[in-house]
Amino acid sequence: MSDVSVIGLGAMGSALAAAFLRHGLTTTVWNRSAGKADALAARSASVSPDIQSAVVASKLVVVCLLDYGTVHEVLGGVGDVFTGRTLVNLTNGTPAQARELAKWAAKRGAQYVDGGIMAIPPMIGEPGALVLYSGSQKGFDSNRMTLDNLGTSKYLGEDAGLAALYDLSLLAGMWGMFAGAIHATALVGTEKVEAGKFMELLVPWLNAMVGLLPEMADQVDTGDYAKGVVSNLHMQAVAYVNLMEASRDQGVSPELIAPLHDLMERGVAAGQGHADLSSLVKMIKAA
């Protein structure tokens, strides 16, 4: 028996296996394209000839594949060998997909733990890596020491879909920031401002704005969107018009920023002009 089996050796899967090996754990690996295991084999990983033997090799099976469709395709061919094992799936997906796979694993006697990796492959095993987990607490607790070798572990609860929900929500915040930064860089670039020079102003500005997020969170949690308002939604919506017009005047497409403008206008029309920007949360949530 090895300490852990890793199924899937793309960039992330290989990084996971390498982190386990680096911390002295005996590691079995398997990938549909066998050649991807060569570098890990050179570092003493045991390479399984087929998926079933890879699962059988360890009580802890970590899966990291392209998507959930691939997970079902790969694991669906495995016989009745999951009983007594913990299946940790670190494939990116949706909460619904995680819950469905949890039911599939439970029928086969496995403890199922879903995960969201908040890191890029080079960060795995380093202090800055964060891995979110949800699902079987027994499965997580009994394997936490091993999983901690991948980065900081954060267990979110028994609902298998929570890790995916947090993962995608954190990515939404990241992508929203990148979208704004891309638009801003394009806008100043129309006057030949170098992106690197502009970042000297943008990065400190964004860092300062991050400090407002806890106040916005408090408004959302209490439902009091007018609490502590300094720049209300109406005022921000008026200012946003200038951003839209200036972008068009400078020949920059507003497609990255237009959705927020539309939502602001809807919020004001709905009588939320006195509230803070956080009031848009209730505009986009289903009742």
Secondary structure, 3 states (H helix, E strand, C coil): CECEEEECCCHHHHHHHHHHHHCCCCEEEECCCHHHHHHHHCCCCEECCCHHHHHHCECEEEECCCCHHHHHHHHCCCCCCCCCCEEEECCCCCHHHHHHHHHHHHHCCCEEEEEEEECCHHHCCCCCCEEEEEECHHHHHHHHHHHHHHCEEEECCCCCCHHHHHHHHHHHHHHHHHHHHHHHHHHHHCCCCCHHHHHHHHHHHHHHHHCCHHHHHHHHHHCCCCCCCCCCHHHHHHHHHHHHHHHHHCCCCCCCCHHHHHHHHHHHHHHHCCCCHHHHHHHHCCC
